[in-house]
Amino acid sequence: MEDIVTGQEVTELQDKTAPSNETAQTWPLRRVGLRVQNLAESINYYIQLGFSIVRDERDQQGGGSVGLGAGNKEILSLRAFPGGRPRQPRTAGLFHFALLVGDEVELGSFLKHRIDRQLPIDGASDHLVSQALYLSDPEGNGIEVYADRPRETWQFQRDGRLQMDTIRLNAPALLQKAQPFSGFSTSLRLGHMHLNVGNLERSMSFYQTLGMNLMVGIPGQADFLSWDGYHHHLGVNLWAGRNVPPVAPDAFGIDFYEIQREGLSSGILQDPDGVTVIVR
């Protein structure tokens, strides 16, 4: 979560705070899909990142789709998209999808693996509630790999606002915890989604109908929403511009993301900026 500041309104936050014993079965974000120009190149990148192939539906022409994840759990779907075109600047769409690893040992191991093999990292930040690394795939899709700090250590101000920030990551401390890295552990989850949108109020209204609540906001720039008091399952920002065009149906980039949450009816929705949200 880039450029987060504390001190934004969070209504009744203490009442929305959930226990810290969430499991992979109850985690609301399930899977993200990308439409890609070069399926083989994208698969190679994500395997090098730490994924394994859990579903393979490629055809003899190099098309089709592949599911990647950890263990037998699919987290990322890559779909070949013949005839697509690059996403245009100043449009709505994916800012990044975020992969939540099990703990800071795994994050440190991932970081050391990247450094030892001279693999690129775009950035790194400490957000107080989490520690994060930022990357980009060969087609420009943003990725965050992060580890949460224990929820019982998260700090709240007197008015109930969650304390978050963006400060320098203590990479040496993470590297001291590193162990050999041979891929993501089975605790890997789709931690959150972060989208470029055209209108914050419009996006807020849509996602509140799915039960999300505002956790942190940067006035006129970004909002961060979640279920159950998590720091955020979704970020929406105006950093591509206000009132930007929606996701183009023929553009490479985000295909969908998938959620599963008790009380939500199954279906396929489109958010106000043309992002497909699958409710399982």
N, C-alpha and C positions, 0 to 999 in steps of 0.2 A: 504494500500500500504506500505509494509514493507521496511525499510531501504532506503527511498527515500531521495535523496539529491538535493539541488537546483543547478543551474548552468549548466544544460544540454541544448543542442541546441534545440530550438523550432522555426521552420521557420514560419515567418509571423503570429505569434500567435495573434497579435492584430486584424488582418483582419479576423481571424477565430472565434473570440469571438462572441457568440450569445447573444441575449437578455435573461434576467433571468426569462421569463414568460413561460418556457416550461411546458406543461401539460402532464398528464398521457396518453392522446391520441397521442401526438407527441413523447413521450419518445421512443427511438429506441429499447431498450432491453425489451422483453416481458416475456420470460419464460425460465427456465432451467429444464432439466430432468436428473434424476439419475437412474441408474440400481442398485437395492438393493438386498441384500441377504435375509434379514428378513423384509418383508413389514410391518407387524404389529408393530414391534419394531420401525421402522423408522417413521411410522405414529404417534405413541404415542410420540416420541421425538419431532417431528415438531409441533404437537398440543400443547405440553408443551412449546415449544419455543414461540408460539404466533399465529400460523397459524390456519385456520379453513379449513374443507374439503369443496371444491366447486365442485368436480366431484368424483364420486365413481364408479369404474368399477372393483371392486374385484369379484373374482369367489368363489365358495364354497370351493375350495381347498386352499384358502388364497393367490392365485396369482392374476394376473391382474394388474391394475394400479389405482392410486388415484391422483387427482389434489388438491393441497393446495394453499391457498392464503388468501386474505382479502376481505370482501364483496363477490362479485360474480366473482372476478378477479383471475384467476389461474396464479400463479407465479412459483410454483414448482410442477413438475410431478415426482412421484415415481413409478417405474415399477419393479415388481417382476421379477427376472432374474434367473430362475432355471438352474442349471448346470454351472453357472458362477464361476469365480475364483477371488481371491483377486488381486487387482492391485499390480504389482511387484514394488519394490523400483527402483529408477532411471529409470523411464519411464515418457513419456509425459502424460498429463491429467490435471485434476482439481487441482488447488492450493487452490482457494476458490471461491465461489460465494458470492456476496455482496448484502445485503438487505438494501435499502435506506428508512429510516423512515422519517416522515414528518418534524420533527424539533428536537431540543435538549431536549425539554420537553418529547417527546416520547422516545428518547434515554435514558434519565435519569430515566424515569418510567420503561423501560425495564431493566436497570441496577439494580435498587432497587428491582424489582421483582426477579431477579436472586439471588441477595444477600440474600434477606429475606427468600428465599426457599432453600438456600444453593445449588444452581444449578451451575455447573462449568462454568467458563469463562477462556479461554486460555490466553488472553492478551488484552491490551488496549493501544491505541495510539492517539495522536493529530497530524494531518497532516497539520495543519494551514487552509486548505480549508475544512476540515472535521474532525469529531471526531468519533472514531471507536472502536468497541469491537470485539474480535475474539473468535470463538468457533469451536468445532468439533462434528459432529454427531456420533452415535454409530458405524458407519462403517468407520469412519476416514475422511469423507468428510469435507473440511474446509468451514467455514461460517464466513462472516463479517456482522455485523449489524452496520450501521453508519448513521450519520446525517451530511448533508452539512451545512457549514456556508453560509450566503447569498453571491451570486456571486459578488455583488457589493463590498464586503469586500475583495475579493481575491486580492492579491498583485502581481504585475509584476515588474521585473527588467527592467532597461533601454533598454536592448536589447530584451525585449518582453518575457522573460522567466518567467513562472509561478513559484512563490515561494511556495515550499512545503518542508516538513520536517517530521521527525518522532521524536516526543518529548513526554514527560510524559503527559498522560491524566489527566486533573483536575477533577477526579471523584467526590470529594466533591461538586464542583460547579454544576455538573450534578445532583447529588442526591438531592440538594436543590430544584431543579425544578420538582422533581418527583411527579407524581400523581398516583392513583391506576391504575394498568395495568391488563387488562383482555384479551389482545390479540392485534395484530397489527391493526392499523387504516387503513381505506380504501385508505390512501395516500401511502401505501407501494408500492415500485417498486423494480424490479431487477435492482439495481444501476450499477453494473459492474460485469464483469467476469475476473478471473485471472487464467492463465493457465501456467503449466510447459510445455516448448517446447524444441526442440533440437537445434534450430538455430534461432537467433533473426532476422537476415536479411531476411531469408526465410519467417518467420511469418509476418514481417513488409510488405514485398512485397505483400503477399496474402491479408492482411487486408486493405492495401491502395487501392486495387482494389474495396473494398466495400465503399470507401470514407472516411476512418478514417485517421487522421493525428497524427503524433507524438507530444505529449505534454511534456513529461519528459522522460529522459533516464538515466540509470546507465550504463556507458560503460562496455561492456562485461558481464553484469548481467541481466538487465531487461529493457524493454521499456513499456511505457504507452501511449495508443492511444485513440482518441475520435473523435466524430463528434461535430461540433458547439462550439468548445472551452471549452467543459466540461473537468474537470481535468483528468478523464479517464473513458471510458466505457469498456476498455479492458486492462489488464496487461498481459504481457508475460515475463517469466523469465527462466533462465538457472540453477536455484537452485537445480534441480534434476540431473544436469550434462549436458555437451554438447553432442550433437548428440545422445541423448537417444532414445530408440525405441518409435514408435508411440503408441497411445492408442490401446490396444488389444481389438478386437471386442467381446471377451468372458470374459472380466474383469468387475467386479463391478466398479461403479464410474460414471463418466459423460456419459450421454446418448446423449444429444444434448443441444444446447441452441438456442433460437429463437429471431430473430430480425425483425423489421418492420420499413422501412424507405422509404420515397418517393424517387422515382428514381431507386430503386433496383428492379430487376425482381424476382418474386417469384421462389423458387426452394429449393432443398436440396443440400448443398455443403459439402465438407469435406476439412478442412484446412490441411496444410502440415503435421500436427502431428496426423491426424486421428480423429479430433474432428468434429462431425456433426454440421453444422450451418444451421438452417432452416430459410429461408427468406420468410416472409409472404407477 
